[in-house]
Amino acid sequence: MPLAVYILGFGIFTQGTSEFMLSGLLPTLADDLGVSIPDAGLLISAFAVGMVVGAPLLTVATLNWPRRTALVALQGVFVAAHVVGALAPGYGVLFATRVVSALAYAGFWGVAVTTAVALVPAEARSKAVAVVGGGLTLATIVGVPAGTVLSQFSGWRAAFWAVAAATVVSLLSTLVAVPAAGADERPRSVRAELRGMARPQLWLSYAVTAFTFGAVIVTFSYLAPVLTDVSGLPERWVPAVLALFGVGGLLGLVIGGRTAAGHPLATLAWGLGALVIASALLALTARHLAVTIPLVFLLGLAGYVTNPTLQARVFPLAPDAPTLAGATNTSAFNVGNTLAPMLGGLAIDAGFGFASVAWVGAALGAAGCAAVFWAGRLQRADRAGAAVPPAVRETPEPRPAPAGPGL
């Protein structure tokens, strides 16, 4: 695997840390800025919405830039936004920097995945995507807890400075490791890429992405109160269990990176099936801590084993739109990341309790399974149509001559 692919994964790690670290900074951040915790929580929503909008928007804006130039420029914007955020005098400025950061990060995601795929042979694409996506998993295991600890000792602004500094290191590494424009970087047309997006299988794949990640994130978003209020876990042990989820996710990425190329739909079906089962079991047994902890690990594994397939499958489905297809897939991930926690919140507000979010995850996973089976039917139909010789498909069957009078 080229060094540049690992550098791209490091870029996702530095920026992905910022995506999730606010969940551990909300109390101190809200107190310092003089806002309520729900208002501070809107900073998380602002980032997610920025990711949904930013991925295709920034991809189109940088479509004909050399990929290395786009990657470095987007990281530069991300760093600048975090420096301003660390110096923000109030809530409004910080809110704006979160939106700008998300736009830059979303654009980086789309270009990074496309670049990684272009750097390796076709049979290694899934592994390359797994390496890049692994940066986000490492962010949840290492980056987010480190940011939380740093904020406890030095305040929430220190976490923003740390992310900015780490992203500068990533930016410089990108300049060194990612090659300049190659032969595959011919001028690309927005209109041509849009035409390449007009495939039902591609948009069905986006639906699978949104359902799958939504099924994972809805439970993860409320996992801390599930563990403390339902399972009875002491609060000091919550970070360790969340890290266990991340370890499961990292193992899932390794497994999924090996199976995605040869068996993409089977990987999705088995992963989603395991996710549905684990979510349902968690909803039923959340009061039993000894059962909940291994299920948290299984949730991470089942949720992330599908990730390399979800990321890599869109490229063969849209060979004429390699950049926009990957960027739109990033938006699909963040549609799930935005809407699924809202559904979980509705279930809690309706009085069903924290454990009910796992039922929401099971339902979303089941919807994803249905979409995968539909994709399988479309794929078989496409192959059957391709197997029929053109002459057979295009020549109508001869009709019998009408009988003449008196015969």
RAZI-V577527 format. One record per residue. N is the residue number from 1. RES is the residue in one small letter. PSI is psi in whole degrees, 0 to 359 (none if undefined). OMEGA is omega in degrees with one decimal (999 if undefined). D_FIRST is the distance of its C-alpha to the first C-alpha in Angstrom with 2 decimals. Layout:
n | res | psi | omega | d_first
N | RES | PSI | OMEGA | D_FIRST
N | RES | PSI | OMEGA | D_FIRST
This chain:
n | res | psi | omega | d_first
1 | m | 127 | -178.7 | 0.00
2 | p | 148 | 178.5 | 3.84
3 | l | 325 | -177.2 | 6.51
4 | a | 327 | -180.0 | 8.38
5 | v | 318 | 178.3 | 6.95
6 | y | 325 | 177.0 | 8.07
7 | i | 321 | 176.8 | 11.10
8 | l | 321 | 175.0 | 11.95
9 | g | 324 | 176.7 | 12.02
10 | f | 323 | 176.3 | 14.25
11 | g | 320 | 176.4 | 16.40
12 | i | 324 | 178.6 | 16.99
13 | f | 311 | -176.2 | 17.92
14 | t | 316 | -177.9 | 20.49
15 | q | 326 | 178.0 | 22.04
16 | g | 331 | 175.2 | 21.89
17 | t | 317 | 179.0 | 23.88
18 | s | 326 | -178.3 | 26.60
19 | e | 319 | -172.2 | 26.59
20 | f | 348 | -170.7 | 27.71
21 | m | 340 | -177.1 | 29.33
22 | l | 336 | 179.2 | 32.67
23 | s | 331 | 177.7 | 33.55
24 | g | 354 | -177.4 | 34.11
25 | l | 352 | -169.5 | 35.84
26 | l | 313 | -176.9 | 38.38
27 | p | 311 | -178.2 | 41.47
28 | t | 324 | 179.6 | 41.35
29 | l | 315 | -179.8 | 40.26
30 | a | 319 | -179.8 | 43.09
31 | d | 319 | -177.8 | 45.60
32 | d | 323 | -177.6 | 44.71
33 | l | 352 | 178.5 | 44.88
34 | g | 37 | 177.4 | 47.95
35 | v | 167 | 178.1 | 46.63
36 | s | 161 | 177.6 | 46.48
37 | i | 319 | 174.7 | 43.41
38 | p | 320 | 176.8 | 43.30
39 | d | 319 | 176.1 | 43.38
40 | a | 325 | 178.2 | 40.58
41 | g | 336 | 176.7 | 38.66
42 | l | 339 | 175.4 | 38.90
43 | l | 327 | 177.0 | 36.38
44 | i | 316 | 178.8 | 33.78
45 | s | 321 | 179.1 | 35.05
46 | a | 321 | 179.1 | 35.00
47 | f | 317 | -178.9 | 31.30
48 | a | 316 | 178.9 | 30.59
49 | v | 321 | 176.4 | 32.83
50 | g | 324 | 177.1 | 31.23
51 | m | 317 | -179.7 | 27.82
52 | v | 313 | -177.4 | 29.43
53 | v | 322 | -170.5 | 31.09
54 | g | 327 | -174.4 | 28.56
55 | a | 302 | 178.7 | 25.52
56 | p | 325 | -176.9 | 27.23
57 | l | 309 | -179.0 | 29.59
58 | l | 330 | 177.8 | 27.16
59 | t | 316 | 177.8 | 24.88
60 | v | 319 | -177.5 | 27.95
61 | a | 328 | -177.1 | 29.06
62 | t | 17 | -170.7 | 25.87
63 | l | 318 | -176.6 | 25.15
64 | n | 13 | 171.7 | 25.82
65 | w | 149 | 166.4 | 24.41
66 | p | 140 | -172.7 | 21.36
67 | r | 319 | 180.0 | 18.49
68 | r | 319 | 177.9 | 17.94
69 | t | 315 | 179.5 | 21.71
70 | a | 317 | -178.9 | 21.88
71 | l | 314 | -178.1 | 19.29
72 | v | 318 | -179.2 | 21.18
73 | a | 318 | -178.9 | 24.54
74 | l | 322 | 175.4 | 23.95
75 | q | 324 | 177.4 | 22.84
76 | g | 317 | 177.0 | 25.95
77 | v | 319 | 179.3 | 28.15
78 | f | 315 | 179.0 | 26.74
79 | v | 314 | -179.0 | 27.54
80 | a | 319 | 179.6 | 30.98
81 | a | 324 | -179.5 | 31.79
82 | h | 328 | 174.5 | 31.08
83 | v | 315 | 177.3 | 33.21
84 | v | 319 | 178.8 | 35.99
85 | g | 320 | 179.6 | 35.54
86 | a | 334 | 179.9 | 35.89
87 | l | 2 | -171.9 | 39.08
88 | a | 129 | 179.3 | 40.35
89 | p | 344 | -177.0 | 44.11
90 | g | 179 | -174.3 | 44.30
91 | y | 318 | -175.7 | 42.84
92 | g | 315 | 179.3 | 42.94
93 | v | 317 | 180.0 | 40.79
94 | l | 319 | 178.2 | 38.21
95 | f | 314 | -179.7 | 38.19
96 | a | 321 | -179.6 | 37.53
97 | t | 330 | 177.4 | 34.62
98 | r | 321 | 178.2 | 33.00
99 | v | 314 | -180.0 | 33.27
100 | v | 317 | 178.7 | 31.88
101 | s | 316 | -178.7 | 28.96
102 | a | 319 | 178.2 | 28.17
103 | l | 314 | -179.4 | 28.41
104 | a | 317 | -179.6 | 25.95
105 | y | 319 | 178.9 | 23.49
106 | a | 317 | 176.7 | 23.80
107 | g | 320 | 178.2 | 23.15
108 | f | 317 | 178.7 | 20.04
109 | w | 307 | -175.9 | 18.74
110 | g | 315 | -178.8 | 19.44
111 | v | 323 | -178.5 | 17.95
112 | a | 314 | 179.9 | 14.76
113 | v | 316 | 178.7 | 14.03
114 | t | 318 | 179.4 | 15.08
115 | t | 315 | 179.8 | 12.97
116 | a | 317 | 179.4 | 9.67
117 | v | 323 | -178.9 | 10.98
118 | a | 340 | -176.1 | 12.01
119 | l | 350 | -174.7 | 8.82
120 | v | 160 | 174.9 | 7.38
121 | p | 164 | -173.6 | 9.92
122 | a | 322 | -176.6 | 12.45
123 | e | 347 | -179.6 | 11.77
124 | a | 6 | -176.0 | 8.32
125 | r | 317 | -177.7 | 10.04
126 | s | 321 | 178.8 | 11.45
127 | k | 321 | 178.9 | 8.50
128 | a | 317 | 177.9 | 7.25
129 | v | 322 | 179.0 | 10.97
130 | a | 322 | 178.1 | 11.32
131 | v | 314 | 179.6 | 9.19
132 | v | 312 | 178.8 | 11.32
133 | g | 334 | 178.1 | 14.36
134 | g | 337 | 176.4 | 13.95
135 | g | 323 | 179.6 | 15.10
136 | l | 322 | 177.1 | 18.39
137 | t | 318 | 176.7 | 18.84
138 | l | 329 | 177.2 | 18.46
139 | a | 320 | 179.0 | 20.97
140 | t | 329 | -178.1 | 23.43
141 | i | 317 | -172.2 | 23.05
142 | v | 308 | -171.3 | 23.09
143 | g | 312 | -176.7 | 23.83
144 | v | 311 | 176.3 | 26.78
145 | p | 322 | 179.7 | 28.65
146 | a | 320 | 177.5 | 28.19
147 | g | 322 | 179.0 | 29.59
148 | t | 314 | 179.8 | 32.45
149 | v | 316 | -179.9 | 33.35
150 | l | 319 | -179.8 | 33.25
151 | s | 328 | 179.4 | 35.54
152 | q | 329 | -178.1 | 37.93
153 | f | 327 | -171.4 | 38.49
154 | s | 3 | 179.7 | 38.20
155 | g | 162 | -174.7 | 38.65
156 | w | 333 | -179.4 | 36.46
157 | r | 329 | 178.4 | 36.18
158 | a | 325 | 178.1 | 34.30
159 | a | 322 | 177.6 | 31.49
160 | f | 318 | 177.3 | 31.30
161 | w | 320 | -179.2 | 31.27
162 | a | 318 | 178.1 | 28.45
163 | v | 318 | 178.7 | 26.26
164 | a | 316 | -179.1 | 27.19
165 | a | 316 | 179.7 | 26.35
166 | a | 323 | 180.0 | 22.91
167 | t | 328 | 173.9 | 22.17
168 | v | 317 | 177.1 | 23.41
169 | v | 317 | 178.7 | 20.86
170 | s | 319 | 179.6 | 18.11
171 | l | 313 | 179.6 | 19.82
172 | l | 322 | 177.5 | 19.93
173 | s | 324 | 177.2 | 16.27
174 | t | 318 | 178.2 | 15.57
175 | l | 324 | -176.8 | 18.01
176 | v | 316 | -167.9 | 16.28
177 | a | 325 | -177.0 | 12.54
178 | v | 127 | -177.8 | 12.74
179 | p | 156 | 174.6 | 14.09
180 | a | 177 | -175.7 | 17.65
181 | a | 128 | 179.6 | 18.87
182 | g | 187 | -177.3 | 17.50
183 | a | 333 | -177.3 | 19.35
184 | d | 350 | -175.9 | 18.39
185 | e | 56 | 174.9 | 20.07
186 | r | 160 | 178.7 | 23.55
187 | p | 135 | -177.5 | 26.32
188 | r | 146 | -177.3 | 26.28
189 | s | 132 | 176.2 | 29.46
190 | v | 319 | -179.6 | 30.12
191 | r | 319 | 179.2 | 32.65
192 | a | 319 | 179.1 | 30.28
193 | e | 322 | 177.2 | 27.67
194 | l | 320 | 176.2 | 30.56
195 | r | 323 | 179.4 | 31.72
196 | g | 346 | 179.6 | 28.29
197 | m | 352 | -172.0 | 28.63
198 | a | 66 | 176.8 | 31.87
199 | r | 126 | 179.9 | 30.76
200 | p | 322 | -179.6 | 32.21
201 | q | 323 | -179.1 | 29.16
202 | l | 313 | -177.9 | 27.04
203 | w | 331 | 172.8 | 29.61
204 | l | 324 | 176.6 | 29.96
205 | s | 322 | 176.2 | 26.25
206 | y | 321 | 177.4 | 26.92
207 | a | 317 | 177.2 | 29.84
208 | v | 318 | 178.5 | 27.77
209 | t | 311 | -178.1 | 25.37
210 | a | 315 | 179.7 | 28.43
211 | f | 316 | -175.4 | 30.18
212 | t | 309 | -178.3 | 27.27
213 | f | 326 | 175.2 | 26.35
214 | g | 320 | 179.7 | 30.06
215 | a | 328 | 178.6 | 30.74
216 | v | 310 | -168.3 | 28.36
217 | i | 334 | -178.7 | 29.38
218 | v | 321 | 177.6 | 33.12
219 | t | 319 | -179.4 | 33.34
220 | f | 323 | -176.9 | 30.99
221 | s | 327 | -177.0 | 33.04
222 | y | 18 | -175.4 | 36.20
223 | l | 324 | -179.2 | 34.84
224 | a | 309 | 177.2 | 36.48
225 | p | 330 | 174.9 | 40.02
226 | v | 315 | -177.4 | 39.51
227 | l | 318 | -175.1 | 38.71
228 | t | 315 | -172.9 | 41.55
229 | d | 333 | -177.3 | 44.27
230 | v | 311 | -176.5 | 43.83
231 | s | 342 | 178.6 | 42.15
232 | g | 23 | 179.6 | 43.93
233 | l | 133 | 175.0 | 40.96
234 | p | 142 | -172.6 | 41.97
235 | e | 328 | -176.8 | 40.39
236 | r | 342 | -179.2 | 38.90
237 | w | 355 | -177.6 | 36.63
238 | v | 314 | 179.2 | 35.20
239 | p | 324 | -180.0 | 32.15
240 | a | 319 | 179.5 | 31.26
241 | v | 323 | 175.9 | 31.49
242 | l | 322 | 176.2 | 29.48
243 | a | 326 | 176.2 | 26.75
244 | l | 321 | 173.8 | 27.08
245 | f | 316 | -180.0 | 26.38
246 | g | 323 | 176.9 | 23.15
247 | v | 317 | 174.9 | 22.15
248 | g | 319 | 178.2 | 22.90
249 | g | 320 | 179.4 | 20.84
250 | l | 318 | 176.6 | 17.74
251 | l | 320 | 177.6 | 18.37
252 | g | 320 | 178.0 | 18.96
253 | l | 320 | 179.2 | 15.60
254 | v | 314 | 179.8 | 13.93
255 | i | 313 | -178.8 | 16.45
256 | g | 326 | 177.4 | 16.34
257 | g | 334 | 179.8 | 12.62
258 | r | 332 | -175.1 | 13.48
259 | t | 344 | -171.8 | 16.77
260 | a | 321 | -174.8 | 16.44
261 | a | 315 | -176.3 | 15.36
262 | g | 331 | -174.3 | 18.19
263 | h | 65 | -173.9 | 20.76
264 | p | 310 | -176.9 | 20.53
265 | l | 325 | 177.0 | 24.26
266 | a | 321 | 177.1 | 24.79
267 | t | 317 | 178.7 | 22.16
268 | l | 316 | -177.1 | 24.04
269 | a | 313 | -179.4 | 27.40
270 | w | 319 | 179.5 | 26.82
271 | g | 314 | 179.6 | 25.18
272 | l | 321 | 177.5 | 28.02
273 | g | 315 | 177.9 | 30.60
274 | a | 325 | 178.9 | 29.55
275 | l | 318 | 177.9 | 29.56
276 | v | 314 | -178.6 | 33.07
277 | i | 314 | -179.3 | 34.34
278 | a | 320 | 179.8 | 32.99
279 | s | 316 | 179.8 | 34.44
280 | a | 318 | 178.9 | 37.77
281 | l | 321 | 178.6 | 38.04
282 | l | 318 | 178.5 | 37.39
283 | a | 324 | -176.6 | 40.11
284 | l | 331 | -170.4 | 42.49
285 | t | 18 | -174.3 | 41.85
286 | a | 338 | -179.8 | 40.96
287 | r | 350 | -177.8 | 44.12
288 | h | 104 | -173.1 | 42.87
289 | l | 322 | -177.8 | 40.45
290 | a | 334 | 177.7 | 39.50
291 | v | 324 | -175.8 | 38.26
292 | t | 317 | -174.5 | 36.74
293 | i | 310 | 176.8 | 34.27
294 | p | 331 | 177.7 | 32.38
295 | l | 328 | 176.0 | 32.54
296 | v | 316 | 176.4 | 30.79
297 | f | 316 | -179.8 | 27.85
298 | l | 323 | 176.4 | 27.99
299 | l | 315 | 178.0 | 28.15
300 | g | 316 | -178.9 | 24.88
301 | l | 309 | -177.1 | 23.17
302 | a | 324 | -178.8 | 24.80
303 | g | 321 | -174.1 | 24.34
304 | y | 349 | 175.9 | 20.60
305 | v | 336 | 179.1 | 19.67
306 | t | 345 | -169.6 | 20.53
307 | n | 313 | 179.3 | 18.43
308 | p | 322 | 178.0 | 15.25
309 | t | 315 | 179.7 | 17.81
310 | l | 322 | -178.3 | 19.96
311 | q | 319 | -171.8 | 17.31
312 | a | 334 | -171.7 | 15.80
313 | r | 334 | -176.6 | 19.14
314 | v | 337 | -175.3 | 20.84
315 | f | 314 | 173.3 | 18.86
316 | p | 337 | 177.4 | 20.25
317 | l | 338 | -179.8 | 23.51
318 | a | 67 | -176.6 | 23.79
319 | p | 337 | -180.0 | 22.17
320 | d | 2 | 179.9 | 24.67
321 | a | 57 | -172.8 | 23.94
322 | p | 327 | -176.5 | 20.18
323 | t | 311 | -176.9 | 20.87
324 | l | 327 | 178.7 | 24.03
325 | a | 315 | 178.9 | 22.95
326 | g | 322 | 179.9 | 20.07
327 | a | 319 | 179.2 | 22.46
328 | t | 329 | 175.8 | 25.23
329 | n | 323 | 174.5 | 23.12
330 | t | 320 | 175.7 | 22.72
331 | s | 321 | 180.0 | 26.51
332 | a | 318 | 175.5 | 26.92
333 | f | 317 | -175.1 | 25.16
334 | n | 342 | 167.8 | 27.58
335 | v | 314 | 175.4 | 30.54
336 | g | 321 | -179.2 | 30.03
337 | n | 333 | -178.1 | 29.53
338 | t | 313 | -171.6 | 32.81
339 | l | 323 | -175.5 | 35.09
340 | a | 313 | 176.4 | 34.36
341 | p | 329 | 176.2 | 35.50
342 | m | 318 | 177.4 | 38.56
343 | l | 320 | 177.1 | 39.39
344 | g | 319 | 177.5 | 39.01
345 | g | 322 | 177.3 | 41.36
346 | l | 320 | 179.1 | 43.86
347 | a | 320 | 178.8 | 43.92
348 | i | 315 | -179.9 | 44.60
349 | d | 333 | 178.5 | 47.24
350 | a | 356 | 176.0 | 48.90
351 | g | 12 | -177.6 | 49.65
352 | f | 354 | 176.3 | 47.27
353 | g | 166 | -177.3 | 45.73
354 | f | 324 | -177.1 | 42.27
355 | a | 343 | -178.3 | 41.22
356 | s | 340 | 179.5 | 41.86
357 | v | 332 | 177.6 | 38.56
358 | a | 328 | 174.2 | 36.92
359 | w | 322 | 175.6 | 39.17
360 | v | 317 | 177.3 | 37.92
361 | g | 319 | 178.4 | 34.35
362 | a | 319 | 179.5 | 35.45
363 | a | 316 | 178.0 | 37.17
364 | l | 321 | 177.1 | 34.19
365 | g | 321 | 177.5 | 31.98
366 | a | 320 | 175.8 | 34.67
367 | a | 321 | 176.4 | 34.70
368 | g | 320 | 176.7 | 30.96
369 | c | 315 | 178.9 | 31.57
370 | a | 319 | 179.0 | 34.29
371 | a | 324 | 177.8 | 32.07
372 | v | 316 | 178.7 | 29.42
373 | f | 324 | 175.8 | 32.24
374 | w | 318 | 177.1 | 33.51
375 | a | 322 | 177.1 | 30.14
376 | g | 319 | 178.0 | 30.22
377 | r | 317 | 177.8 | 33.70
378 | l | 321 | 179.5 | 32.76
379 | q | 317 | 178.6 | 29.84
380 | r | 322 | 178.5 | 32.24
381 | a | 320 | 178.0 | 34.81
382 | d | 317 | 179.8 | 32.46
383 | r | 321 | 178.5 | 31.55
384 | a | 319 | 178.1 | 35.24
385 | g | 322 | -179.8 | 36.20
386 | a | 334 | -178.1 | 33.66
387 | a | 343 | -179.5 | 35.02
388 | v | 126 | -179.9 | 38.55
389 | p | 145 | -178.4 | 39.48
390 | p | 322 | -178.5 | 40.41
391 | a | 324 | 180.0 | 43.98
392 | v | 322 | -177.5 | 44.44
393 | r | 328 | -169.9 | 43.08
394 | e | 338 | -176.9 | 45.16
395 | t | 119 | -179.9 | 48.43
396 | p | 152 | 177.9 | 50.81
397 | e | 138 | 178.3 | 52.69
398 | p | 140 | 178.1 | 56.17
399 | r | 145 | 178.7 | 58.94
400 | p | 142 | 179.1 | 62.17
401 | a | 140 | -180.0 | 65.04
402 | p | 144 | 179.9 | 67.59
403 | a | 137 | 179.2 | 70.70
404 | g | 170 | 179.3 | 73.69
405 | p | 136 | 174.9 | 77.04
406 | g | 0 | 178.3 | 79.05
407 | l | none | 999 | 76.24
